[in-house]
Structure formats: C-alpha cells, structure tokens
Amino acid sequence: MRSAFTDTSGIFTRSYSTQVCKELSGLRNARDLRFNNTFITGRRIVLAKNDWKGKLSNPTKDPSACQLQMTSHSTTRYKVAVLGCTGSVGQRFIQLLENHPWFEVVAVGASSRSAGQKYSQACRWKQSTPLPNYVKDMEIRECKASEFPEVDIVFSGLSNQVAGDIEEEFAASGKAVFSNAKNHRMDPDVPILIPAVNASHIGLIEYQRRKRGWDKGFIVTNANCSTTALCLGLKPILDRFGIEAMIVTTMQAISGAGYPGLPSMDIIDNVVPFIGGEEPKMESESLKIFGHLDTEKIVPASIKVSAMCNRVHVLDGHTECVSLKLKTRATCEQVIQAIEQFPPFTRSLQLPSSPERDVVYTDWIDRPQPRLDRHTGNGFTVTLGRVRECSVMDIKLVLFGHNTVVGAAGGSIINAELSVAKGFIAQKGKQSVYAAVSRH
C-alpha cells in the first residue's frame, strides 16, 4: 500500500508505509501526521473512490485508489489587523473573521479619536449578530504601520478620505493590504481582484513590488460594491458569448453609504437617483476587471458601459437591472445555461469563505429580491434572474449581490485567501492537499 499526498497545484507528493496507510484508511477523528515540517490533519478521511493516483499534473489510472481530503496547517494562523474597525465595513470584517481557519484578528485600528479605547467602548455595533467576544477588550490602535509590528495581513475598511497614504505605508512596511477604498483601484500596478472573474490579475503583485521597491508588502483592492455584483454576475455570459455593450441601472441599499448613512428624511418613502461618484466607478472599474493582464499592466476590456445608480430604502443588497449587447447572439435558454454551468471557481480552490456557487440562477418570476436572496451563499453568491430578450439590445436580466459581504469585507477576505493559496504572503499558513491511497 502506498499513499501520495498531493496539493491542488500537483507539486507535493510523499509515499507512506503500509501501516500508515492503514491508519489513514481507518481514521475517524482528527489526527496529526508530520512530514516536511508540515502538519497534516485529516477528518473523515475516505471521501470517495477515485481512479487517479500520483501527481495531478501527470496522473496515472488506478481503479483501486481512494481520494482523501486533508488540510495542512502551521501551529498559528496568519495574524491580521482590521483598519477602520468601527465603521460599517470594519464591523463586517470583525463579524466574518470570527473563527476564521486561516486568519486571526490580533489588532484593530481606527482614528486617533478612538485610539486607546477598548473596541466595545468605541464601536456602536450595528451587525445582526452579537459583538464577538474575541474583540470586545481589544485596544484600538492608531492607523500607523509602526503600531502593528506583529501583523501579516491588513484588511482596510478606511474611508477614501484617509485610506490612500495609510494603505501605502502599511504595504511599504511589508504588510499584505486588502483595501475596500477607491484610492488605489485605478493605479496601473494594483489589481481590482474578484477571484471568480479575474484571478490571473493577482500576478500584477510581482510587478507592483518591483516598481515600488516593496519586498513583501503589496496592495490588492476589491471593486466598488455595485461593480463587484455586476462583474461577478455577468462573468458566465462574458465567457460564453462576449459582451459589446451594457446598460445597468442599480437600486442600492442604504448600508452602502456606511453608518450613519443617509438622514431618514432623505431615504424613507423615497428613491434618491444620485450616488456621488458611483456611476463613473462602475463604468471604469468594470473595464479593468474584465481586462487582461499584460505583464506590467491591465489592458481594459473594450466594452461600452452606461450606469445609472439609485439609493433605495433597502438595508443590505444591491439589485441591478442590466441590458446587454452580445458579441455572439444567444437565446435566453443559452444564457441561462451558461449561468447554470458556470464552474464554482472559489470552491474549486477550497478557499475557506468560498460559497458552493459563485453565481446562481433563479427561475422565480419575481426574483432576485434583497430580503429573500441576500444570504445566498452566506452573502458571497451573486443571484441572477429574469433573463429575457431585449427589444433594444439582445438580453436583459436582473442580478443581485450583498454589498457588504461579497461586495466589500467578504470580497477582501476571499482576495486574501486567494493570495495565501497562490503563495503571495510570506508566512506559512493553511493549504489544501489530497491523499491518494492505492492498495497493491
């Protein structure tokens, strides 16, 4: 009997004795095995029969092989900090990072006004779950890189009034910075990352480091929340048919304005047909996201985009009505099929926060809806519906995404997980591996 442990990139294998393989096959509870200075922890080891063994890059048939799913880890998780921790996006980071298997929040930062206070004293917690115990007594630090020497990763929920220089300072000090602010999105050497859409853009990090003289640090941004939902939702259609032009009209939740947001007399019983800077961001960011990486820059996609943005009286979740001109004509049925067959990219990488599906289609005539669809995939999934022929363009549809999860804090967390999986962050953390066991 021989056991070969192989990670998802197919580069890490190791044979084990017959006795070790017997122990693996019979294992029911978590168990640790040490090799190459790495721990392997297995749970419910034998998952499925598999007719492959050896390296994934050069597999050979073996009908008797079994696939075993394992997880490697170091003794400590990545140490992370949340900047802008008391704001709306910062609170969502605190909520989503509780008990995260790869990341441990060890520090929080905010303005000098809040610095020195306990988090529970400075923060007016507005999330629907209780304030996590792990952060209650954490002392807030001022947002200076020198105040966070122990941190590997920085999640920035800072406002765009202050984010630019602070995020650069942290990156220059060797931190991996994942930003929600607009300040660096259109920098030529900074990727606007949505893993299920443009994971290859992460390669821009190497050029960014060389250009700016940074050794380990870097900046990755996520898109504007409405742009994230748009690009993620349209990715299956773009891949299958191509897109020449689009018109998008948004109905955006009030949480997108942060806390305290709009005055009640402006938003109750009302729709506000203006969100400052939103329309230009959707029109420019989407082209960079849909573009392709050319060594040292992103070549924008050649798509005409027209956006109209509205603030509506909804707490969480952005709804977007989209009309598309396709490069290759398609029926509604073909478009729906493309959406339903879109592969679960983040799940295939076994990222901890990945939903079962990045994009889903609903055939309910009156969906998607914020109240009913905002928690699909724990807020990480974009839902599409109402695919119809368009009498002006080719296809029209409705899509929906959670603006503070996949569109903000959750999107940054997924980006950090991808960066770990691709080896862009120095400290050794978790990675997924497989064990293929064959009996001879």
Stockholm file with secondary structure:
# STOCKHOLM 1.0

chainA/1-440         MRSAFTDTSGIFTRSYSTQVCKELSGLRNARDLRFNNTFITGRRIVLAKNDWKGKLSNPTKDPSACQLQMTSHSTTRYKVAVLGCTGSVGQRFIQLLENHPWFEVVAVGASSRSAGQKYSQACRWKQSTPLPNYVKDMEIRECKASEFPEVDIVFSGLSNQVAGDIEEEFAASGKAVFSNAKNHRMDPDVPILIPAVNASHIGLIEYQRRKRGWDKGFIVTNANCSTTALCLGLKPILDRFGIEAMIVTTMQAISGAGYPGLPSMDIIDNVVPFIGGEEPKMESESLKIFGHLDTEKIVPASIKVSAMCNRVHVLDGHTECVSLKLKTRATCEQVIQAIEQFPPFTRSLQLPSSPERDVVYTDWIDRPQPRLDRHTGNGFTVTLGRVRECSVMDIKLVLFGHNTVVGAAGGSIINAELSVAKGFIAQKGKQSVYAAVSRH
#=GR chainA/1-440 SS CEEEEEETTSCCCCCCCHHHHHHHHHCCSCEEEEETTEEEEEEEEEEEECSEESCTTSCEECTTCEEEEEEEECSSCEEEEEESTTSHHHHHHHHHTTTCSSEEEEEEEECTTTTTSBHHHHCCCCSSSCCCHHHHTCBEEESCGGGCTTCSEEEECCCTTTHHHHHHHHHHTTCEEEECSSTTTTCTTSCBCCHHHHGGGGGHHHHHHHHHTCSSCEEEECCCHHHHHHHHHHHHHHHHHCEEEEEEEEEECGGGGCSSCSCHHHHTTCCBCCCTTHHHHHHHHHHHHTSEECSSSEECCCCEEEEEEEECSCSSCEEEEEEEEESSCCCHHHHHHHHHTCCCHHHHTTCTTCCSCSEEEECCTTCCCHHHHTTGGGGTCEEEEEEEECSSSSEEEEEEECTTIIIIIHHHHHHHHHHHHTTCSSSCCCEEEEEEEECC
#=GC SS_cons         CEEEEEETTSCCCCCCCHHHHHHHHHCCSCEEEEETTEEEEEEEEEEEECSEESCTTSCEECTTCEEEEEEEECSSCEEEEEESTTSHHHHHHHHHTTTCSSEEEEEEEECTTTTTSBHHHHCCCCSSSCCCHHHHTCBEEESCGGGCTTCSEEEECCCTTTHHHHHHHHHHTTCEEEECSSTTTTCTTSCBCCHHHHGGGGGHHHHHHHHHTCSSCEEEECCCHHHHHHHHHHHHHHHHHCEEEEEEEEEECGGGGCSSCSCHHHHTTCCBCCCTTHHHHHHHHHHHHTSEECSSSEECCCCEEEEEEEECSCSSCEEEEEEEEESSCCCHHHHHHHHHTCCCHHHHTTCTTCCSCSEEEECCTTCCCHHHHTTGGGGTCEEEEEEEECSSSSEEEEEEECTTIIIIIHHHHHHHHHHHHTTCSSSCCCEEEEEEEECC
//
